[in-house]
Every structure is written in structure tokens, then in C-alpha cells.
Amino acid sequence: MKWDDVTLIVLASCGLVTLLLAQINDVLDKVPQTIRAWRRIRQELRDGTEPESHEAPPEAGDQPMVG
């Protein structure tokens, strides 16, 4: 094995480790958000509440007519 091959293997290994660590970092950054979302879903299912929405309530004229 030549030194060129060894150098390429070392560089490729370092690049692979860097990419792997970046992916692990992204996953670990999203864990707290996922846990909060899961707790919120469980609480809403347990309490029977609906999620808060930022939409305005429908106007009286927007409701369909029954009859």
C-alpha cells in the first residue's frame, strides 16, 4: 500500500466521522422538541382539550345555514 492510498483512507475516514457527528448532533438537537410535542399530545388526549390555534373565531355570517 502506498502512502497516497493511506492518506486518502485517513482523509475519507475523517470526513465520514465528521458527517456522522453532524448527523448525531442534529438528532440530539431535535430530541427536546420531540419530547415536548409528545407530552403536549398526551396531555391533550388526556384532558380532551383541543390544540390552541392562532386563527380568529368564525364570524356569524361565515357559518353554514342549517335547515
Backbone bond lengths (Angstrom), bond angles and torsions (degrees), N, CA, C in turn:
res aa  C-N    CA-C-N  psi(-1)  N-CA   C-N-CA  omega(-1)  CA-C   N-CA-C  phi
1 M - - - 1.454 - - 1.529 107.64 -
2 K 1.293 115.55 132.76 1.461 120.86 -179.13 1.524 110.42 -87.43
3 W 1.323 115.07 162.99 1.455 120.69 179.35 1.521 111.92 -64.16
4 D 1.330 116.76 -29.78 1.470 119.36 177.20 1.524 110.49 -63.44
5 D 1.316 116.32 -41.57 1.469 120.31 179.23 1.527 111.10 -65.71
6 V 1.320 115.99 -42.09 1.467 120.01 179.45 1.532 110.07 -63.20
7 T 1.315 116.65 -42.47 1.462 121.13 179.72 1.529 110.81 -62.27
8 L 1.325 117.01 -43.51 1.466 120.23 178.90 1.526 111.48 -64.67
9 I 1.313 116.89 -39.51 1.465 120.02 178.78 1.521 110.56 -64.56
10 V 1.331 117.00 -42.64 1.462 120.58 178.96 1.525 110.78 -64.07
11 L 1.329 117.08 -44.72 1.467 120.11 179.18 1.531 111.54 -64.12
12 A 1.316 117.03 -41.66 1.465 120.49 178.85 1.527 110.50 -64.93
13 S 1.321 117.04 -39.62 1.466 120.90 178.93 1.527 111.00 -64.56
14 C 1.328 116.08 -42.64 1.471 119.51 178.24 1.527 111.00 -63.64
15 G 1.309 117.46 -41.21 1.466 120.83 177.59 1.515 111.68 -63.49
16 L 1.327 116.26 -40.86 1.459 120.69 179.12 1.527 111.10 -64.72
17 V 1.317 117.10 -42.90 1.464 121.05 178.75 1.528 110.19 -64.10
18 T 1.331 116.81 -40.35 1.468 120.63 179.08 1.525 110.91 -62.24
19 L 1.320 117.13 -45.73 1.466 120.72 178.81 1.527 111.07 -63.90
20 L 1.317 116.64 -41.38 1.454 120.30 179.62 1.527 111.34 -63.23
21 L 1.326 117.05 -43.82 1.462 120.51 178.55 1.529 112.05 -65.52
22 A 1.321 117.24 -35.70 1.464 120.36 177.81 1.532 110.74 -65.51
23 Q 1.332 116.67 -40.81 1.463 120.05 178.73 1.528 111.34 -66.85
24 I 1.319 116.51 -41.08 1.471 120.17 177.77 1.527 110.12 -62.77
25 N 1.327 116.76 -40.39 1.464 121.29 178.10 1.531 111.02 -61.45
26 D 1.325 117.28 -43.32 1.465 120.53 178.96 1.526 111.56 -62.76
27 V 1.314 116.35 -42.42 1.466 119.91 179.66 1.526 110.45 -64.61
28 L 1.323 116.44 -44.47 1.464 119.42 -179.12 1.520 112.12 -67.46
29 D 1.337 117.74 -28.74 1.467 120.16 176.34 1.523 111.74 -68.41
30 K 1.326 117.61 -28.55 1.468 121.21 -176.86 1.526 113.15 -89.90
31 V 1.315 118.11 -10.75 1.462 120.81 -178.07 1.531 112.32 -60.97
32 P 1.339 120.28 -47.48 1.478 118.67 179.66 1.532 113.06 -60.77
33 Q 1.338 117.50 -38.91 1.466 120.62 178.03 1.525 110.62 -63.91
34 T 1.311 116.34 -40.61 1.460 120.84 179.79 1.525 110.70 -65.71
35 I 1.311 117.12 -41.34 1.466 120.78 179.15 1.523 110.56 -64.77
36 R 1.340 116.93 -43.41 1.476 119.75 177.70 1.524 111.34 -61.71
37 A 1.318 116.63 -42.80 1.469 119.99 179.70 1.525 110.74 -64.36
38 W 1.331 116.93 -41.80 1.458 120.58 179.40 1.527 110.93 -63.65
39 R 1.345 117.54 -42.24 1.462 120.65 178.33 1.518 111.15 -64.11
40 R 1.328 116.01 -39.15 1.470 119.60 179.40 1.525 110.77 -65.20
41 I 1.320 117.10 -41.25 1.472 120.62 178.30 1.519 110.07 -63.15
42 R 1.331 116.57 -45.69 1.467 119.43 179.74 1.518 111.49 -62.12
43 Q 1.338 117.09 -40.89 1.462 120.20 179.96 1.521 110.38 -65.48
44 E 1.314 117.68 -42.40 1.462 120.14 -179.20 1.520 111.21 -67.08
45 L 1.318 117.36 -37.13 1.455 119.52 177.69 1.528 110.70 -69.39
46 R 1.328 117.33 -37.67 1.454 121.50 -179.76 1.520 111.18 -70.74
47 D 1.327 117.33 -42.94 1.464 121.38 -176.84 1.523 112.56 -83.94
48 G 1.302 117.28 -17.56 1.453 120.35 -177.33 1.512 112.76 73.78
49 T 1.319 116.50 20.01 1.456 119.86 179.26 1.516 109.76 -89.22
50 E 1.298 114.26 157.60 1.454 119.53 176.52 1.517 108.74 -96.86
51 P 1.331 117.14 150.96 1.465 119.10 179.73 1.516 111.32 -63.44
52 E 1.329 115.40 147.35 1.452 120.00 178.03 1.517 109.50 -68.32
53 S 1.314 116.17 138.32 1.457 118.66 176.45 1.519 108.23 -121.47
54 H 1.294 114.98 154.20 1.456 120.51 -179.52 1.525 111.23 -96.12
55 E 1.328 116.24 9.84 1.461 120.31 -179.91 1.527 109.19 -84.94
56 A 1.306 115.10 150.37 1.459 120.81 177.36 1.524 108.88 -74.87
57 P 1.324 118.17 150.01 1.473 120.12 177.25 1.522 109.72 -65.34
58 P 1.320 117.42 150.36 1.470 119.84 -178.58 1.527 111.94 -64.47
59 E 1.298 115.52 144.39 1.464 121.08 177.95 1.525 109.05 -74.64
60 A 1.335 116.26 162.52 1.467 120.47 -178.53 1.521 111.21 -63.26
61 G 1.309 118.22 -33.44 1.455 121.92 -179.23 1.520 113.01 -77.81
62 D 1.342 117.82 -14.89 1.462 121.01 -178.36 1.515 113.08 -85.37
63 Q 1.328 118.52 -11.99 1.447 120.57 -176.63 1.532 109.49 -80.92
64 P 1.353 116.85 141.64 1.467 118.87 179.20 1.515 111.28 -68.38
65 M 1.294 115.46 150.24 1.460 121.64 179.81 1.528 109.00 -83.61
66 V 1.331 116.27 135.08 1.458 121.96 179.38 1.518 107.74 -105.20
67 G 1.344 113.72 134.03 1.451 113.56 174.43 1.446 116.66 135.19
